[in-house]
Amino acid sequence: MTANREPDDPDRPEREAALEAENARLRAALVASQTALQESRKRLDGLFAMRTLGVTLWAPDLTLTDVNEGFLLMTGLSREGALGLPWQQLTPEEFHDVSRHAARQLQATGESTPYEKQYFRKDGSRWWGLFAARKVGEEIIGVVVDVTARRQVQETLRESEERLRLIVQGARDYAILTIDVQGRITEWLPGAAAIFGWSAEEVIGQSGAVIFTPEDREAGRPEKEMAIAREQGVAPDVRWHVRRDGSRVFIEGHLVALRNSLGELSGYFKIGQDITQRWMAQEKLREGEIALRHLNETLEAQVDARTAELRDAVDALHAEALDRAQTEDALRQAQKMEAVGQLTGGLAHDFNNLLAGIVGSLDLLHRRVNQGRYNDVDRYLAAARGAADRATALTQRLLAFSRRQTLEPRPTGLDALVHGMTELLGRTIGPHIDLEVAGADDLWTILCDPNQLENALLNLCINARDAMAEGGRLTIATANRHIDAAAAKELDMVPGPYVALHVTDTGTGMPPEVVARALDPFYTTKPQGRGTGLGLSMVYGFARQSGGQVRIDSSPGRGTTVTIYLPRHEGRPEMGTRGSDPADAPPASADECVLVVDDEPTVRMLVGEVLREFGYTAIEAADGASALRALASQVRVDLLVTDVGLPGGINGRQLADAARVTRPGLKVLFITGYAENAALGTLQPGMQVMAKPFAMESLGSRIRAMLGAGTDTGG
């Protein structure tokens, strides 16, 4: 049996070849589609990776299916919190209508026009975003850019422009208008309408020359004004103009050229003020001056004769006034010389007495040494030293009066200081005077030199004792005081909180004329030889130098109260008012070195001797430049001892500051004849000051204490 065979198909090979070609094309298309899909996915991933652009995917019901990191940063949401949210929860209600319109546009065309709206952040705050969307299959992809900053700038600019517009629109005293490059009016603000009478509708589009007078238009003044503004940027416009009704108004203003960002002329801005009334008043004044000048010319002949008479009288008065001025100058000079004579006379008297004691003692000391008689040497040395100490005290009083004494202010408790002096004051005033001390509760701290305050209090108590020769009562009281502006003006003080120290006696008192001069130097009512007249002036100088004041309340037969006001210091007082015992200072180390800078050779020699006696190495310099060369070397320097006033343009404080640049730990001791406060300035840690003259032992002890106070050196 023969099998059935398909009949031969001559077209079969062609169909199979065509089918194979179609399969190959489909496979190629599939590969291309997969490649395109991968590229598209890469681009989408790249878009999602942008942190400055919010990218969102929405389901057909407009709920979020995916967001990128940029959108999360804009909203503050987490990815879990964002997915599944409908657009209504992200959009404030007032923007729902515009969002619905965009959704309808998206359904109709597959793409929405970009629009701006506000979004909610997670914390409830809002931000502005520029949003656009496009359908991709069943999903919708949206992108949003945060434009909050731009919107804020635009809003600020809009508010600024609105304020400017309101200001310009409200400026009714100024005519403001703009003109194009051809000279036609383009803007006519209410001020221009109020001054010139035309409404904006009547003049916009007309030539700006409409407000010029016929004679100015004929002279080409409007064109010349624009030419000047083009060349120079601004042209003055001060002249008569015309109103709508034909009347004239005098305008003072300017024409300003307006240019765009490329510098091209875009028009002109004119502003002017109506000063017609002022101008007419000035014109009347000028006319009056002309009339007066004419009147003066006609009266000149009549006045000449009278002038000659008056000239003689004026010359006489002038001579009399000159004589009076010369007399007043001579009187003032005499008063100055009297004050200087009193000051120098008292100073010379006291210093001559002290110098007599010093010179006489030194002469006798020289004789006894030459004679080999040494028994009286100590007595003569003591006499000379005593006179020198009294001269030092007198100098300190003079410096206190002139507010030039060297002070070492410290936080001080006034009540503790007074109670510490009670025994000394009791011995000083004697048993015939009762001493009472009345402190204050919670007395404020003051910042002053406690030693100088003790001297001031002792001086006041001595004066009170001398005023109570027959006995009496001396009261020392302290109190906190708030000085207001009115009281401060009366007391010649700065308003603020003060601590008051009252010293009251029941003595003879003083009349007003004595109270007025009581603080003058060398003024005293005591008998010859009983007082220098520097006690109260020293107290006054100390108080003023400490930022305070002294006031005296006294009348004959009713006693005297002297009050020292010192400003309050915010802080607690130091436990003691005295320095540490110099004997506690450690001895000098063998390699410790001190640089001594003073332009006086004798002072350098004496200080060097003291240093070597205490075991220190001493280097001497006569001025700041020499000292800086020594400090620039490799030599060890543990302490700088320097005068404040030095020759050569570098003072002691400048030298110390320069030295501490390269030697930060260098200790500094300033020695000065008076308080050169402007040069000395505020002392830094590791800096101290001593006033000249001083005992060499005191200097040595201070140096030992400073070098023993720490281990840092400047070497």
Phi, psi and omega in degrees: 000131186268128179296152178286133179243137176294142179294148179300134180243105184292342182267357185298314181302323181293320181293320179296319178296320180293321179295318179297320179295320179294319178298319179297319180295320179295320178296318179296320179295322179296317179297316180297321180294318178296320179296316179297321179297319178296317179297317179298321179295322178297315180297319178296318177298320178297321178296318180294333184283346182290127181271343180267359181231126177276124180242130183229147172243132185239142173284167179304331178275012177062044168247148185291131175248340177196148178219157176261176182297325180299318180293323178295322177295323181292322187263340184079007181276158167272164180297319180295323180287336184274319186296132180093353180287136172281161184295335183295329181284344179264348189241128174302151189298326183292350178253009181293322183297314181293328178290322178294321177299319178294323179295318178296319178298322180295318180292326184281320187245349182084002181204143179254148175288135179303137179213159181255140176205173179263151176237156172272140165270171181299324182277005178095346178288170185240156174214154182266136178227145173263114191244142172215151183218158178210140178282135175232096186068229178276344182267165177236128176254130180235148176233144181220139178243132179287113180245024182302314183298317179296319179296321179295319178297317180297320180293319178297317179295320180296317179296319179296316179296323180293318177298317179297320180297317180295321179295313181295318181294328182273354182282085182276345179275353182236135173274119182235127178209160176239152184227141178278180186295338178273358178092011180269144181287128180248333177221143183219100187276165186305326179299319178295319179296322182291324184277317186264340175096339177282145171276165181298321181296331183281332189247338182298129183098343177276168178290141177296347180288355183299333183269356179275154178290156180303320182292326177289321177296319180295327180278000179072028183296319179301317181293320179296322180296317179293324179296318178296318180296321178298319185279319188250356179092328181211145178230132178292147178224085182237099185189175175284140174234173181245149175263175181299324182276006178091348177288166184248150180223137180267121185249136172244113184196199183215156170246123186246133177282134178256133180229149179277185184296340179269001181084008181275141180294127180243354179154196182223152178238123181243133175223137181207152180245140178283110179241031184302313182298316180295319181296317180293323177296319178295322178297317178297322178295317179296320177297320178295322178295320178297315179297319179294321178298319178296319179297319179298320180296322179287332181271353187303317181296322181289328184280334184306315183295314180295326180297319180299321179293315181292329181299318179298318180295319179296318179300319179295316178296321179297316179298320179295317179296322179295317178298319180294319179297318179296321178296317179295319177299317180296321179296315178298320179295319179297320178295319177299314182294326177296316179295316178296320179296319178297316180296308183290326179295313178296319179296315180296320180300310183292317182290325177297320176298315181292318179295326177299318178295319181291310183296316180298315179298318180294321177299311180296323178298317179297317180297313183296323178294316178297328180277352181077015180260104186257003184294323184266005184300314182297323180294317179291321177297319179296321179295315180296318180294321178297316178295320178296320178296321178292324175296320176299316179297320179296319178298318179297324178294318178298317179294324178295317178300317183273004180060042179236008181286154180277116181254148174238078185292142176219152174302123190229138171267115187293318180299317179297321179296317181295314180297327178292339180261000187302314181297316179297317181294322178298318178292326184290317184277341176092166184287344183281358179239128177279132180253125177239136178238122181239105179275173180244147176288138177052047180294137182290160175278148175238158177248108182202175174276108185298327180295317179291327176294321176298317178298318179298315179296319179297318178300316180296321180291324177294316177300318179296320178300316181294334179278353181236061182298330181267007181101170181161204182230132177247123182244129175246119183230150177235153181197153170274139182223132170261116181262112179278180186297319182294314179294323180296321178296319181291324182268359183059053181227168173272131179302147178149187181275136180224160169251129184254136174245112182258130174240111187240131176239164178254034185276206188288336181077177183224143174286165183303321182294330177284320177301321182296332183250004188297332183269359179288145179291141177066010175268125180210148174258003180282156179299161179306130178086356182262353180190152181269342185079015180251353185299303182291325178294326176294317178299316180297314180298319178297316182295316180294321179293335179269006178088015183243207185205160175234134177226143184242131175237113186205154172207151184303133177079358184238010177084183185221141171238122174252126182243128173257122175259126176234136185294148179293145175243128179281102181159173181265146179290153173290153186295325182231164178250359181250155177283172179290157181291121181301336180293340179282348182291142181290155178292163181291145171278156186295332185253011180284138188230139180237131176263120182254124182236115177201138181279355177265114184301323182296317179297316179300318181297313183294316180296319178299318179299316180298317181297314180295326178294327179275000176095012179266158169271132184245132173244132184249144176217143185268345181205176184294323181297316179297320180295321179296324177296321178293320181289334179283347180279182181269002184293146179283133176226117181265334183211138174253118175252115187220143170290153179282315179271111182235150177282168173092006175090357178239114179274177186297321181292319177298322178297315180297316180296319179294322181294323184285351175295315180262342180232076189300329183271008186292128175276148185226131173241113177274134173240128188214150179280339175201168187282092177278071191300322182297324181275326185284318178068198180276128181286135177268165177305138182088005178245137176223169182222143174232142181267136173279149352280158179219156176289140181298326177295320179296320178297313180298319180294321179296318179296316179299318181294319181294316181288338178269356184282344181195170182261348181292141175232168178266000183284000000 
